[in-house]
Amino acid sequence: MNKLFDSYSWKFNITGLGGEKTNDHLSKYGNGTATMHDPTVKAILYYATASRNFSVAAVGTCKENTVVEVQESGSTKVAIFSSNTKRFLACNCVNGAPTPYKLGKNADDGTELIMAMLPMLLEDEEFAENYKKVSDVCDVQPDLISALEAVKNDPNAKEAMFILCDNAYRRINSENLCIISNTGNITPISELALQQGVYAPTDVIGGTFTVLTASPKAAETVNTKAFATDYVLDKDREFTQFEQSLIPELPEWYIVPKYLESACKMITSKLSRPVRNIMLRGEAGTGKTEAAKAMAAALRLPYVSICCHPDMQITDFTGTILPKLRPFVTTGELPSFQDIEMDAAYAYSKLTGKEAPENISGDDVMNMVIERAVSENSDSSGLQYEYVDSDLVRAIKYGWLCEIQEPAIIERPGGAMRS
């Protein structure tokens, strides 16, 4: 299930439409029930009114990217979507300074990400047809609140909004139209990229951009293609398939900082004792992790990381004894949590192959899923244990790049010193 549609997202209701359900107005991709998804509703309204003088949003394009700004909650939310890589960059900007964008119940709701995907979603005939119905209603309204109320009160527009929410939900999930980490963290836009106007729109669809604007003078940058090939630590080294999967690719959008090039030069130097430890300093969201991954990509090394926490112990750095777990198995496909949340009857049928009884609830289906999973995986005979090296130890053993994140938050650093 795509992170944009995590269970909490169906409970947002800023518009007053979030969570409403219908069995009558489904998209051609749907079955059972269509549900109003508040972030999708907001994204469509912002996009439809972007050209109006009361707009709180701006939409444009920069190369193959759709770029979006939304003025909301005292900050400017910025999102960039690449239709080629299916990935996002995003940040919250307060007084021009970028801070992280993260999907979550008490964090960002994903409106800007969905909005950045709308040009791609509009390539679908059904989506485009129903978007026009909503847009036509919004076009004659004097402000954003009136546009929202008009959609609520116009039966055709509300029906179209149900279909749009269902269409977006089904297609984004089934067609893998975008890639988002399970953590909900969206790759940040660096302050340098904002200052240089790297993502300033070359074509404005609607609205006025205030953050993604062209820089009067671009700062000196590193040649990205050369950086990706000039600092390979060992060109003759062969990696296992697993190690290959850990080697990052340098993204097309990444702007290589000058300090990163200097670090790679020191690491690959011909000195008798070349540099092997690098410290990256900076506030959260300033690109330290992306820099570490870019360094691994340039050096052509597997990348792993350890995220420190206050109660860090020596075993977190070295390794620990863990039980050998059997793979989780089940005799059939289980419905997802979102299936259960949105359409309990469909989830029941998917689980049992039978028609759902009347008034079946999501809790009933969830209990059935748990009972089945436990009954098929409850055999504890023959349990064995094994010692598992930490990522740091594996990196030292096999010559990988390991990033140790936030070591300063460890409350008892003696554990880290001993390791």
C-alpha positions in Angstrom: 0.0 0.0 0.0 1.4 3.4 -1.0 2.3 5.6 2.0 0.1 8.4 0.6 -2.9 6.2 1.6 -1.9 5.0 5.1 -4.9 4.4 7.3 -4.5 7.7 9.2 -4.8 9.6 5.9 -8.4 8.5 5.5 -9.3 10.2 8.8 -8.1 13.7 7.8 -11.1 15.9 7.3 -10.1 19.6 6.9 -12.5 19.9 3.9 -15.5 18.3 5.6 -15.6 15.6 2.9 -12.8 13.3 4.2 -14.0 9.8 5.0 -17.4 10.0 3.3 -18.2 6.7 1.5 -20.4 5.7 -1.4 -21.3 2.5 -3.3 -22.8 4.4 -6.2 -20.0 6.6 -7.6 -16.9 4.4 -8.2 -14.1 4.8 -10.7 -13.7 2.2 -13.5 -10.8 0.8 -11.4 -12.9 0.5 -8.2 -15.0 -2.2 -6.6 -17.3 -2.1 -3.5 -16.8 1.4 -2.0 -15.4 4.7 -2.9 -14.1 6.9 -0.1 -13.3 10.7 -0.1 -9.6 11.1 0.6 -9.1 14.5 2.2 -5.5 15.2 0.9 -6.7 14.2 -2.6 -9.7 16.5 -2.4 -7.4 19.4 -1.3 -4.9 18.7 -4.0 -7.6 18.8 -6.7 -9.1 22.0 -5.3 -5.7 23.7 -5.1 -4.8 22.6 -8.6 -8.2 23.7 -10.0 -7.9 27.2 -8.5 -4.2 27.7 -9.0 -4.8 30.4 -11.7 -7.3 32.4 -9.6 -6.3 35.6 -7.7 -7.3 33.9 -4.4 -5.0 30.8 -5.0 -2.9 29.5 -2.2 -1.0 27.3 -4.6 1.4 27.4 -7.6 2.0 24.7 -10.2 4.6 24.5 -12.9 7.1 22.3 -14.7 10.9 22.2 -14.7 12.3 19.7 -17.2 10.5 16.4 -16.6 9.5 17.5 -13.1 6.2 18.9 -11.9 6.8 21.6 -9.2 4.3 22.7 -6.6 4.1 25.3 -3.8 1.3 25.6 -1.3 0.9 28.3 1.3 -0.4 26.5 4.4 -0.1 26.7 8.2 2.3 29.6 8.2 4.8 27.9 5.9 5.3 27.2 2.2 5.1 23.5 1.3 7.2 22.6 -1.7 7.0 19.4 -3.7 8.8 18.2 -6.9 7.7 15.0 -8.7 9.7 13.3 -11.5 7.6 11.3 -13.8 10.8 9.5 -15.0 12.0 8.2 -11.6 8.5 8.3 -9.9 10.1 10.0 -6.8 9.6 13.1 -4.9 11.6 15.9 -3.3 9.8 18.0 -0.8 10.3 20.5 2.1 8.6 23.0 4.3 9.9 26.5 4.0 9.7 29.1 6.8 11.4 32.4 6.0 13.2 30.7 3.1 14.8 28.0 5.2 13.9 24.4 4.3 12.9 21.9 6.9 12.0 18.2 6.4 8.7 17.0 4.9 7.4 13.8 6.3 4.1 12.0 5.9 2.4 11.2 9.2 -0.6 11.5 11.4 0.7 14.6 13.1 3.0 15.7 10.2 2.4 16.4 6.5 -0.7 14.9 4.9 0.7 14.5 1.3 -1.6 17.1 -0.4 1.4 18.7 -2.2 2.7 15.3 -3.4 -0.7 14.3 -4.9 -0.9 17.8 -6.4 2.4 17.3 -8.1 1.2 14.0 -9.6 -2.0 15.5 -11.1 -0.6 16.2 -14.6 0.2 12.4 -14.8 -3.1 11.4 -13.3 -4.9 13.7 -15.8 -3.5 11.5 -18.6 -6.3 9.1 -17.7 -9.5 9.8 -19.7 -11.9 9.1 -16.7 -9.8 11.3 -14.4 -9.6 14.2 -16.9 -13.4 14.0 -17.5 -14.3 14.2 -13.9 -11.6 16.8 -13.0 -13.2 19.1 -15.6 -16.6 18.8 -13.8 -15.0 19.9 -10.5 -12.9 22.6 -12.2 -15.9 24.1 -14.0 -17.7 24.5 -10.7 -14.7 26.0 -9.0 -14.0 28.5 -11.9 -17.1 30.6 -11.1 -16.4 30.9 -7.4 -15.0 34.1 -5.7 -12.7 32.3 -3.2 -11.4 28.9 -2.1 -14.0 28.4 0.6 -16.8 29.1 -1.8 -15.2 26.6 -4.3 -15.2 23.9 -1.7 -18.8 24.6 -0.6 -19.9 24.5 -4.3 -18.3 21.1 -4.8 -20.1 19.8 -1.6 -23.4 21.1 -2.7 -23.4 20.4 -6.4 -24.4 16.7 -6.9 -22.5 16.3 -10.1 -19.3 17.9 -8.8 -19.4 15.8 -5.6 -20.0 12.6 -7.6 -17.0 13.6 -9.7 -14.9 14.1 -6.6 -15.8 10.6 -5.4 -14.7 9.2 -8.7 -11.4 11.2 -8.7 -10.5 10.1 -5.2 -11.2 6.4 -6.1 -9.4 6.7 -9.4 -6.3 8.2 -7.8 -6.2 5.7 -4.9 -6.7 2.6 -7.1 -4.2 3.7 -9.8 -1.4 5.0 -7.5 -1.5 1.7 -5.6 -2.0 -0.8 -8.5 0.2 0.9 -11.1 3.0 2.0 -8.7 2.8 5.5 -10.0 5.1 6.9 -7.3 7.7 5.6 -4.9 7.7 6.6 -1.2 9.7 5.1 1.7 7.7 3.2 4.4 9.1 5.7 6.9 7.2 8.6 5.2 10.3 10.6 4.9 10.5 12.5 1.6 14.0 13.3 0.2 14.6 16.9 1.2 15.3 19.8 -1.2 18.7 21.3 -0.2 19.0 24.9 0.7 21.7 25.2 -1.9 19.3 24.0 -4.6 16.7 26.5 -3.5 19.2 29.3 -3.5 20.5 28.4 -7.0 17.0 28.2 -8.4 17.6 24.6 -9.6 13.9 23.8 -9.7 12.6 27.2 -10.7 9.7 26.4 -13.1 10.3 27.0 -16.8 6.6 26.8 -17.5 4.0 28.1 -14.9 0.6 26.3 -15.1 -0.9 28.6 -12.5 -0.2 30.6 -9.4 2.8 32.6 -8.2 6.0 30.9 -7.0 7.8 32.4 -4.0 10.4 29.7 -3.1 11.1 28.0 -6.4 12.4 31.1 -8.1 15.4 31.6 -10.4 18.6 32.7 -8.8 20.2 35.8 -10.1 23.6 34.1 -10.1 24.2 30.4 -9.8 27.0 29.3 -7.5 29.8 27.0 -8.6 28.8 23.4 -8.8 30.5 20.1 -9.3 30.2 18.2 -12.5 27.8 15.4 -11.5 28.7 12.9 -14.3 32.4 13.3 -13.5 31.8 12.9 -9.8 29.9 9.6 -10.4 32.9 8.1 -12.3 36.1 9.7 -11.1 36.3 8.5 -7.5 35.6 4.7 -7.7 37.7 3.3 -5.0 38.5 0.0 -6.7 37.4 -0.5 -10.3 38.4 -4.2 -10.3 36.4 -5.1 -7.2 33.6 -7.7 -7.7 30.5 -7.6 -5.4 28.0 -10.2 -4.5 24.4 -9.7 -5.7 23.4 -8.6 -2.2 26.3 -6.0 -2.0 25.3 -4.7 -5.5 21.8 -4.0 -4.1 23.3 -1.8 -1.3 25.3 0.4 -3.7 23.3 3.6 -4.2 22.8 5.3 -7.6 23.5 9.0 -7.8 20.1 10.7 -8.6 19.9 13.0 -11.6 18.6 15.8 -9.4 21.4 15.7 -6.9 23.7 18.7 -6.7 27.1 17.6 -5.5 28.4 19.9 -2.8 32.0 21.0 -3.2 32.9 19.6 0.2 31.8 16.1 -0.9 34.1 16.2 -3.9 37.0 17.2 -1.5 36.1 14.3 0.8 36.2 11.8 -2.1 39.5 13.1 -3.2 41.0 12.6 0.2 39.5 9.0 0.4 40.9 8.0 -3.0 44.3 9.7 -2.6 47.5 7.7 -3.0 48.8 8.6 0.5 50.1 5.9 2.7 47.3 6.5 5.1 44.3 7.9 3.1 41.3 9.3 4.9 38.7 6.7 6.0 36.6 8.7 8.5 34.5 11.7 7.5 32.3 13.8 9.8 29.3 15.6 8.3 27.8 18.4 10.4 24.5 20.2 10.0 20.9 20.6 11.2 18.3 18.0 10.5 17.2 18.0 6.9 20.3 19.7 5.5 21.3 16.7 3.4 23.9 14.8 5.5 22.4 11.3 4.7 22.0 12.1 1.0 25.6 13.3 1.0 26.7 9.9 2.6 24.7 8.0 0.0 26.2 10.2 -2.8 29.7 9.4 -1.5 29.0 5.7 -1.5 27.7 6.0 -5.1 30.8 7.8 -6.2 33.2 5.4 -4.4 31.1 2.5 -5.7 30.7 1.0 -2.2 27.7 -0.7 -0.5 26.0 1.8 1.9 24.6 0.9 5.3 23.7 3.1 8.3 23.2 3.0 12.0 20.7 5.4 13.5 21.8 6.2 17.1 19.3 6.7 20.0 19.8 7.8 23.6 20.0 4.3 25.1 22.6 3.0 22.6 24.5 0.0 24.0 27.7 -1.7 22.8 25.7 -4.5 21.2 24.1 -1.9 18.9 27.5 -1.2 17.4 28.9 -4.8 17.4 26.1 -7.3 17.1 23.7 -9.4 19.1 22.2 -12.9 19.4 18.8 -13.3 17.7 16.5 -16.3 17.1 16.4 -17.8 13.6 12.9 -17.1 12.5 11.1 -19.1 9.9 9.7 -17.2 7.0 6.1 -16.0 7.6 3.8 -18.1 5.5 0.1 -18.2 4.8 -2.0 -20.5 2.5 -3.6 -17.6 0.6 -3.5 -13.9 0.0 -4.5 -11.7 3.0 -6.3 -8.4 2.6 -4.3 -5.3 3.4 -5.2 -3.1 6.3 -6.4 -0.5 3.9 -8.7 -3.1 2.3 -10.2 -3.8 5.7 -10.4 -0.1 6.6 -12.1 1.0 3.3 -14.3 -2.0 2.4 -14.8 -4.7 5.1 -17.1 -6.7 2.8 -14.5 -6.9 0.0 -11.8 -7.8 2.5 -13.9 -10.6 3.9 -14.5 -12.0 0.5 -10.8 -11.8 -0.4 -9.9 -13.6 2.8 -12.6 -16.4 2.7 -13.7 -16.6 -0.9 -17.3 -16.2 0.3 -19.9 -13.5 0.2 -19.7 -11.3 3.2 -22.6 -11.4 5.8 -24.5 -8.2 6.4 -23.0 -5.7 8.8 -19.6 -7.2 8.7 -17.2 -4.8 10.4 -13.5 -4.0 9.8 -12.8 -5.3 13.4 -14.4 -8.6 12.6 -12.2 -9.1 9.5 -9.1 -8.0 11.3 -9.6 -10.5 14.0 -10.1 -13.2 11.3 -6.8 -12.2 9.7 -4.9 -12.3 13.0 -6.4 -15.7 13.9 -5.4 -17.2 10.5 -1.9 -15.8 10.6 -1.3 -17.0 14.1 -2.7 -20.5 13.5 -0.5 -21.0 10.4 2.7 -19.7 12.0 2.5 -20.8 15.6 4.8 -23.8 15.6 7.8 -22.9 17.9 9.5 -26.3 17.7 13.2 -26.4 16.8 13.9 -22.7 17.6 17.6 -21.9 17.0 19.7 -18.8 17.7 22.5 -17.1 15.8 24.9 -14.2 16.3 24.2 -11.4 13.9 26.9 -8.7 13.2 25.8 -5.1 13.2 26.0 -3.1 10.0 29.1 -1.3 11.3 30.9 -4.6 11.9 29.9 -5.9 8.5 31.0 -2.6 6.9 34.5 -3.0 8.5 34.7 -6.7 7.6 33.7 -6.3 3.9 34.8 -2.8 3.1 31.4 -1.0 2.9 30.5 2.6 3.7 28.7 2.9 7.0 27.0 6.1 8.1 26.6 6.5 11.9 23.7 9.0 12.3 23.3 11.4 15.3 25.9 9.9 17.7 25.7 13.1 19.8 22.3 12.0 21.2 23.7 8.9 23.0 23.2 9.6 26.7 26.0 7.2 27.8 28.7 7.6 25.2 31.0 5.2 27.1 29.2 2.4 25.2 30.1 3.9 21.9 33.7 4.5 23.0 34.2 0.8 24.1 32.9 -0.4 20.7 
